[in-house]
Amino acid sequence: MIDIPVIDTARLRLRAPAARDFDAYAAFRGSDRARLLGGPFTREQAFTQFSGLIGHWVMRGFGRWIVADKASDAPLGVVGILYPEGWPEPELAWSLFDGAEGRGIAQEAAAAARDHAYGPLGMTTLISLVSSDNPRSEALARRLGARPEGSTDIPGHGATPVWRHPSPGEMS
């Protein structure tokens, strides 16, 4: 079993997925908001995907956290480093659950995840794969300092725009 680190920010806690988070996760994955991720998905498919959040940590030694409200522990979304088979390199990925958008949560969580990738994980580069149909995620990538860098073919998704995040040296 791998120990999934906990990261605290000013308002958020990035923590391991827990069974209590599944209903919020399944509601997101079953909604039209998941269409850019290949959804909507059934609750059964969402369960497999939720289990994969934990499995990714075991397989890669890093992964995605549940983004939780620091005060209430309510799940607000998922953020972290994703690197499944078929991806060109590790991706900084984010998704917020219904009602969590528009408050800077994704930026706060993604910046903390990137700091972890560049710090304790020793990564030197990250991308984000952002659909051109997702202007809010494109805007977040820009706010995080990422720049468009062509596209790559992702299994099951086709050609997907690549956004390159600044390296640790470029952020100093």
FENQUIHU-V756543 format. One record per helix or strand of 3 or more residues. SS is the DSSP state (H for helix, E for strand). FROM is the first residue (numbers start at 1). LEN is the number of residues. If there is no record, write none. Layout:
ss & from & len
SS & FROM & LEN
SS & FROM & LEN
This chain:
ss & from & len
E & 12 & 4
H & 19 & 11
H & 32 & 6
H & 43 & 18
E & 64 & 6
E & 75 & 8
E & 91 & 6
H & 105 & 14
E & 127 & 3
H & 135 & 9
E & 147 & 8
E & 158 & 7
H & 168 & 4
